[in-house]
Amino acid sequence: MYYFFCSVKGTEYTNYKGVVVPAKSMGTACNCKLKCFKNISDNQQMEAYTKFYNLSTKDEQDLYLQGLIHFKPVQQRRSLAQSREEYVRNSTFIYYIIVDSQRNKVCKKAFLNFHFLSNKRLQRLQQLLPSGTTPKDKRGKQVSANTILATEKIRIHEHTTPLDHISLPQFRSDSENYVSTKLS
Ligand SMILES: [Zn+2]
């Protein structure tokens, strides 16, 4: 299930909370101007990863990750026939990790690396973000206290950052086209 644990055997270890931490084997540090790997200490990276990993199910983890990705739709909508894939590809995503209970902006590489995510899993989440759905629609189902805690925390910090007044497109379930609707 946790297929991103693909580190070389013998290099992962278990931290004080009993969380198995995979080895840092996902490549070199980023070159972005945020200097994520320099500005976020190993301990903070560990904290972010532990918080993520402690969520008991993959759905909760996905929900948590979605809360850490800010979706900025592409401004010009050239054609309503534009596919969701194309639309997502042209849009901007801003990534955050939770450090000391605060959201810290990081680049995509750091986001993947700090959470030990595969690019494939992230792409799947990105495809779902515009329609506001989680990988597995959990409406009406019980969500664990852990998830609520994580998402509440994110929502609180959301209020402290300026909101983008943008309209999110709504994907119709019957087609890959979208119609633009203004979120209130
Ligand atoms: Zn970076």
Boltz pocket constraint, residues with backbone or C-beta under 6 A from the ligand:
constraints:
  - pocket:
      binder: B
      contacts: [[A, 30], [A, 31], [A, 32], [A, 33], [A, 34], [A, 35], [A, 36], [A, 37], [A, 106], [A, 107], [A, 108], [A, 109], [A, 110]]
      max_distance: 6.0
